[in-house]
Amino acid sequence: MDDLIQDFLSETSESLTELEKIILALESDPTQINFIRDAFRLLHTIKGTCGFLGFERMQRIAHKAENVLSKMRDGEITADTFI
């Protein structure tokens, strides 16, 4: 199990670094749907892995962020809604 958690930590760290880059790019162009889709995909993977490993709090956080991105993707809200 320790190897599994180490893999999770490593992969999630890389995903969060990539997510940060996507969010910064989205800040420059909030209409770029590809940024939103990429961010959603990363969070969806993190959420699923958290669920598999039983990290419920992290899973709930990822799920809430995923919901916001889903609304952005569907045009219900825009990235500049929160600014």
N, C-alpha and C positions, 0 to 999 in steps of 0.2 A: 504494500500500500504506500510506503514511503516514496518509492520510485514514481508511482502514479501521481502523488501530490507534488513531487518535485517537477514532474513534467507539466502538470497543471500550472504551477507557479511560473515556470519558464515561458510556456506558451501564452499565458494570460498577460504576463509582463510585456511580451512582444506585441500582443494584440492591443494592449492599452497604449503603448507607444504609437502604434499605427493609428489608433482611434484619436489620439491627441493631434496627430498630423491632419487627419481628416477634418476634425472640428476646426482647426485653424484655417484650413482651406475653405471650409464651409462659411466661415466668418467673412472671408473675402468675396465669396459668391454664394449667398444663401439659397439661390435657385437651382444650384447644381444637384440634380437628382441622383447622379452617380455617387456623389459623396454620401448622401443620405443612405442609399442602398448599401454601400460598403460599410458604413458605421453600423447599420442595422444587422448586417451579416456577422460582423465581429461580436456584437453584443449577444446575438442569438446563440452563437457558439459558446460564449462564456456562460450564458444562462444555462444552456443544456449541460455543460460540463459541471457546473455548480450543483445542478439538480442530481446528476449522477453520483457526485461525491458527497452529497448531503450537506452542502454549504448553503443552507436555506436563506440566511440573511443576504448573502451575496447574490443569490439567485433572485430574490425579490427586488434588489436594487437594479440588477441587470434587466429584469422584466419591466420595471417602471421606465427605465431609459429606452428600452425597446419600444414601449408603447408610445412614447413621445416621438421617436423616429418614425414609427408607423403612421402617426397622424401627419407628420411632415411629408412623408412619402405619398400619402393619400390626398394631400392638399388641404387638409382640415386646419392646419396651422402652418406658419412659416418660421424659418429659423430666427428671423428678427422679431418674432413675437416676444421673446424673452429679454430683449435688449432694452 
